Amino acid sequence: MRDIAIVTVTSMRAAISGDVHNERLGLNLWVASRETCAIQVNVRKRRTMYLLELSSRFPLARWAPVPLRLIVGYGFMAHGYAKLVKGPDVFVGIVDALGVPAPFVMAWLTILVELFGGLAVLLGAFVTFFSLPMAAVLLVAMFTVHLPHGFTSIKLMAVTAAGAQFGPPGYETDLLYLACLAALVLGGSGPLAIDELIGKWRKVGRARPPPFK
């Protein structure tokens, strides 16, 4: 009987010790999660304060996305319009020669992305959404056309009586467009943008008190 009592007491102590250990472990995990959340909040606050301080020191910094939108939007629209002027069938033949599947569909998708995506970036409307297909067009062009010709997009080969002679362009311009799109997605569309107006409307809607019933 004494042995049974000793075993019982030992088991109870082990169970109590295990419960205490689990409680301490749970408490430590809870404290760690709270500390992680606090660190994340502090990082966000510091980032917001840094951006506010940067905008106060350099008032023109908020206008930095505007020239990016202008060049990217106009550039894409110009390329899409040029494909329409030359004839969509010509571009379909080029896409087919590159070995792209469904050349008719892919050619028209490229033209539409360049026209409407360029217009959206120009207006600063849904830039994050349109940046994905625009980046896809750039990557396809880079790996299927420009990559074999090296990095430089402007290759001056010679100057003759007929004018300057250039070699095939490399993938430099593709990377520049991709960098501009990444900057717009990460930094925002800037002022004079539809995205900015949508953000203001959402803030007003959230701040408005609910109607009485």
N, C-alpha and C positions, 0 to 999 in steps of 0.2 A: 504493500500500500504506500509505504514511504517513497519507494522508487517511482511509483505511478504519480504521486504528488509532485515529486521533483521534476519529472518529465513534463507534467502539465504546466507547472510554474515556468519552466524553461521555454516551453512552446509559447506561453502567453507573453513572456518577455520578448521573445523573438518576433512575435506578431506585432507587439506594441512598438518595438524598435523599427520593424519594417514600415509600419504606418507613419511613424515619426520621420523616417527617412524619405518616404514618399511625399509627405507633406512639405518637408524641407526642399525636396527636389522640385515639387510643384511651385513652391514659393519662389525658389531661385529662377525657375523658368518664367514665372510671371514678372518678376523684377527685371529679368533680362529683356523680355518683350517690351516692358514699359520703357526701359532705357533705350532700346532700339527705336521705338516710336518717337521718343523725345529727341534722339539724334536726328532722325529724318525730318522732324518738324523744324529743328534748329537749322538744318541744312537748307530747307526751303525758305525759311525766314531770311537767312543770310544771302541766299541767291536773289530773293526779291529785293532786299535792301541794297545789294550790289547793283542790280539793274536800275533801281530808282536813283541811286547815287550817280551811276554812270550817265543816266538820262539828264540829271540835273547839271552835271559837269559839262556834258556835251549834248546840248539840246538838239543838234542836228543828227545825233546818232539814230534816233527813231525813224529818220527818213532813209536810212541805209537800204532797206529792202526795196524801195521804190525803183531805183535804177536797175536792180536785179530783175524785178518784175517786168520792166520795160524791155530789156534786152532779150530775156528768155521768152516772154510772150510774143514779141514782134518776130524774133528769130524762128520760133516754131510755126507761127502763122505764115511767114514768108516761105518757108520750105513746103508747107502744105499747099499754099496757093500756087507755087511754081509747079508742083506735080499736077495740079488741075489744069494749068495753062498748057503744059506740054502734052497733056492727055493722060488720063488715068490708065489707059491701056499700055502706054509706054512704061509706066512704073510697074504695072502688073507683070510685064515681060522681064523687067529687071529683077523683081522679086522671084520670079520663076527661075531665072538663070542662076540665082544664088542658092537654089535648092530648098527654099522655104516651103513647107507644106501649105496647101490651100492658098496659092499665091493671090488669087482674086480677092478672097476675104481678107487676107493679111494686108494686102496693099491698100484696100479701102479703109481698114481699121487704122492703119498708119496715117493716112491722110486725115481722117476724122480726128484722131488724137492730136495731130499737129495743129489742126485748125481750132477745134474747140478747146483743147488743153491750153494752147497758146493764148486764146481769148480769155480763158478763166484766170490764168496767171496774170495776164495784163490787167484785168479788173480786180485781182486779188480775191477771187471767189472760189471757195472750196479747193484751195491750193494743195492741201495735204492729199485730198482724194485724187485730183488730177495728176499729181506728181508721180504716182505709181505707174500708170500706163506710159507717161512721158519718159520716165526713167527706163522702162522696158524697151521702148523704141530706141533710145540712145544706146543701150547695152547691145541690142541686136545689131544695130548699125556698126558699133565699135568692133564686135567680134566677127562679124561676117564680111565687112567691107574695109574698115580702116586699120585694123590691127596689123595686117601684114605689111603695111607701109610705114611702120614706125610711129614715133610720138608726134613729130612736128606736123602741124596742119598746113603750114605755108612753106613750100619748098620751091625756092626760086632757082630754076635750072639754068636759064639763060635770058639775055635781053637781045632781041633781034629787031629788025626793021618793022616786023609785025607787032612788036611789043614784048612785054615780059612773058616768059614761058615758065609755067609751074608744073611740078610733079604731082602725083596723086597724094591727097591729104591723109595725114595720120589720125590718131585718136585723141589728139590734144583738145580739139573743140568739144568732143563728146564729154571728156572729163570736166571741162569748164562748165558745160551745161549741167552736168550732174552735181557739181559743187554748188552751183547757184540754186538748184532745186533743194539740195540738202540744207542750205542756209535759210531758205524761205520756210521750209518745214520746221526746222528747229527754232528759228528766231521769230517766226511770224511774218505775216504779209505786210505789216507796217501800216502807216496812215493811208488815207484815200483808197481803202480796200473794202470790198463787200464783207469779207470775213470780220473786219473790225466792227462794222455796223451790226452784223449778226451777234457778235460778242456783247455789244452794248445793249441790244434788245434783250438778250438772255439775262443780263444782270438786272435790267429794269424789271423784267418779269419775275425774277426771284425775290427782288426787294419789295415788290408790291404785296401788301397784306391780302390774305384771302377774303373774298366777299362774305358778308354776313348772310346767313340763311334764315 
